[in-house]
Amino acid sequence: MQLKSKDLLDIETLAPEELTFILDTTETMKEVSARDIKKVPTLRGKTVVNLFLEASTRTRASFEIAAKRLSADTLTFTGTGSSLSKGETLMDMARNIQAMNPDMLVIRHQASGAPAMLARLLRIPVINAGDGWHEHPTQALLDMMTIREKKGKLSGLTVAIVGDITHSRVARSDLHGLRKMGCNVRLCGPFTMIPPYIDNLGAKVYPNIEEALKGVDVIIMLRIQLERQEVGLFPSIREYSRFYGLTTDRVGRAKKDVIIMHPGPINRGVEITPEVADGPYSVILDQVANGVAVRMAVLYLLSGAGGR
């Protein structure tokens, strides 16, 4: 088994068999992270360039840790510390980076489609670490990994994704991945934050959070993407929290063994209360741990070491 593309740009174009292959490989990589010495020589001599042109903590850190645990060399650029701040185009910057002969490029960018543009331009593998409103494929993979780990399966589960669906690349990647793996997906949020076409992708839309959470196996909460929104999508933060915030009472409408997830960063008291975020059903920190293993698996598979 091998991945069909040299790049990882989205979840939408991956086959279920490829998703399963990545998740199975992740299990092996997770074992490395459990060792006393968390390092293997798999990518020794390889160089991974991280181009993070949008703010990030978890994704950027986990890609760097993942590469180092595979013994790769890493080089990280941000927008403010790069030649982009001097007026250089992204394409020229990428060509110059490739001329230095690295082995892989990880990019996060505020513009949807930026990773795909670079993938067409560059001969090295390009990994999308989040692009605009489009997708965040490694987040979806770590979400699926966490669900499979906690529930023992993906197929047949009912998953509710609650929050700002329109502006969330996580929601799009999760929806594509979960549907491919046989999950029933419910989407919940204000109508001003639900894309009009989204039900064509196989999800059921619920405007009421109590109905959306009834009998679900998994709850994925999303923060409000204020940095990508137009004004006037909801009356106030307090009003949003009142109607769509996850409270202990609302968790009670789900199954007794429900798990609660969040891609981070969390806005405590807005989309989720502190007692729920830190409570017994929360697997948010498990998601973070699985993020390192997923990114190790992706780097390994796209490097050619995984059989490409």
N, C-alpha and C positions, 0 to 999 in steps of 0.2 A: 504494500500500500504506500502511496505517496500523494502529496498534494499536487493538484493539477497546475496551479499557477506558481510563478516565482515570487509573487507578492501576496500579502494579506491586506486587502483593501476594505472588505466588508464581509458580512455574514450572508447577505442575500444571495450571492452567487456560489456559496459553498454547498456541496451536496451533504446530505445527512451522514453518509459514510465518512466524509472528510471531517465533519464535526466530531464524530465518534472517535476517529483516529487521533485527532488532537487531544481530546479528553483522555483517551487511554494513555497517550504519551505523557500527559500532565501527571498522571498517577505515578509514573516512574520518576519524574522530576521532583515530585513532592517528597519522595523518599530521600532524595539528596539533601533537601532542606531540613530534614529531621536528624541528619548526622551531626556528630560533634564537629567534624571538619566539613563545612558546607561548600565543598568545591570539587569539581571534576574537570579533567583536562580536555573535555569534548571540543571546545572551540578555541583551544590554545593557538595563538598565531592569527586569529581573526580579529577584525576591528569593527565595532558597532558604533555608528554615529547616531546620536539622539538629537533631533532637531525639534525643540519644543518652543513653538512660537505663540503659544497660548498658555496661560497659567495652569500649573499642575503640581500636585504633591505626590499622591499615591501612584499614578501611572508612571510619572517620570522616575520616581525612586525605585519602583518595582522593576522597570526595564533595566535600570542601571544595576540593581542587585542581581537580576536574572542573568545578565551578560557576564558579570563578574563571577558568579557561581559556576558558570560554564567555562571560566578562564579566558574569556575574550577581553580585549582591550576596549575601553569606551572613551568616547569624546562627546561632550554635550554642549550644544549651542542654545541660547535663548535669543529672542528678538532684540532685546535691548543691548546685548553684548555681541551682536554679530554685524556683518556688513550690510544687513537689511536696513539698519538704522541710518546708514549713509546713502540709501537710495538704490542699492543693488536689488535686482529682481530675484524672486525665489528661484526661477529657472537658472539664472546665471550662478547663483550661490550653489545650487545643487550640482551643476556641471563642474564647478571648481572643487567641490567636495569629492566628486567621483574621480577627478583627475589625481587625487591623492591616494586612490586605490583602496578605499575601505571595502568591507565585505557586505554590509547591510546598512540601511538607513531607516530609522524610526522617526516618524514625523507626526506632530500634533499641530493643527493649523485651524484658525478661525473660519477659513473659507471652505465650504463643502466642495469636494472634488480635488482639492490640492494634492492629496496623496496619489490619486489616480493619474493626475497630470504628470507627476514626477515618475511614476511607475512606467509610463509610456516613454519617458525621456531617458531614463537611466537603465543601465544593464544589470545593476545590482538589485537584490530584493528590497522592496519598500514595504514597510509595515505601518498601517494606519493606527495611530494612537489617539484618534479622535479628530474628526473634521467637521466643523460647523454644526449644522443641524442634521448631518447625513448619518454617519455611523460611528460606533466605537467597538470594533469587533472583539478586541481582547477582553473588554469588560463583559460582553455577552458570554464569552467562553468561560470566564471565571464564575459568572453567575450560574451557568449551566453546570459547571463542575461542582459548585457548592450545593446546588439542588440535588444532583445525582449522588453526591457523597452523603448528604443528610437523609435523603428519601430512598436511596437504593435504585432509583430509576428516574426517567423523565417522562416517558410515554404514559399518557392517561392522567397526569396531574393537572389540576386547575390552578392557574397562576393569575393573580390580580396585580396589575401595574397601575399605580395611583399617582397622579400629580400632573406636572406640566408636560404632557405628551408631545405637543406640537414642537417644542423647542429642544426636546431631549433626543440626542443621538443614541443614548443608552436604550431608551424605549424602542427605537427602531431596530437596533441590533438584537435586543432581547426578543422582540416580537418575531423577527425572522427566524432566529435560532430555536426558540421554544416551539414554534409551530412546526418547523422541520423535524423536530425530535418528538412530536406527537403530543404536545401539551395543549390544553385548552386555555386560551388567553383572554382575560377580561381587562379592559382599559377603563379607567375612571378619572374624571377631572372635570373642571368647568368646561362648558361647551366652547368657550373662547380659547381653550388650551387643548382641544381635540381636533386634529386635522380632519377635514370633511371626507377624505378618501380612505381613512384608516380601516374601516370595516371591510373594505375590499381585500385586505390582507389576511382575513380570517379571524379577526378578533371581534369580540362583542363589546359594545360601548355601554357603560353604565354612568349616568349622571349622578346617581346616589351612592355614596360610599358604603352605606349599610347593606344595600343590595349587592354591591360589587364584591364585598368580602364574605358573603354568606356561603359557608361550606368550602372555602378555598384551602388548598394545601400550602400555598406560598403567597406571601405579600411582598411586592417590591415597591418601596416608596421612592419617589423622586423629589428633588428640591425644585423650587421655582427658579427657572433660568432667567433671572432679572437682567443679566447682561445681554441676553439675546431677544428680549421682549420689546414690543411696542408698549406705550403707556395705555392704561385703562382696561386691562384684561380682567381685572377683578377689583372690587371696591377698596379692599385694604388687606394687609397681612393678617390682621385679627379675624377678618371675615373669612378669608381663605382657610385659616387654621380651624375655625369653628365648623366649617362644612366638609373639609377634606383632610384635616389632621388625623393621624393615627393615634388613638387613645387606647387605654386598657379595655374600656367597654367595647370599643369597636373591634379589637382583636378577638373578643369573645364570640363574635359572629362567625369566625373562621373555624376550621377543624381544630380539635384539641391538640394535635401535634403540628400545628402550623409553624412555619419558619418565616422570620421577618428579615428582609434584606434592604440594603440601601447602597447605592454606588458611591456616596460621599461626594463632597463634604455635606455633613448633616447640619441643617438649621434646626436646632433643638427648640421645641415649643412652637414650631411652624408646621412642618409636614409630619413631625413625629415628636411625641413627648419623651422626656428623658427616661422615665420609668419603662417605656416600651423599648427605646433604643438600647438600654442597658439591661433589659429584662431577660427572662429565661428562654424566650422564643427567638431572640435576636441572634443572627449568625453574621453580623456585619464584619466583625474582625476575622471570621473564617474566610469571608470574601477577600479581604486584604491579603491574608496568607496565601490563598489559592491564586491570587493575582501574580505572585512571583513565580509559582510553578507553571502557570499557563504561559507566561511570557518566556520562561525557559524553554518550554515545549515548542513554542512558535519560532524562537530563534534557532533552536536545534534543527527543526524540520526544514526551515527555509535556507539554512546555511549549506545544505547539501549533505550534512552528516546524518540526516535522518532518512536517507535513501532516495533523495531527489535525483 
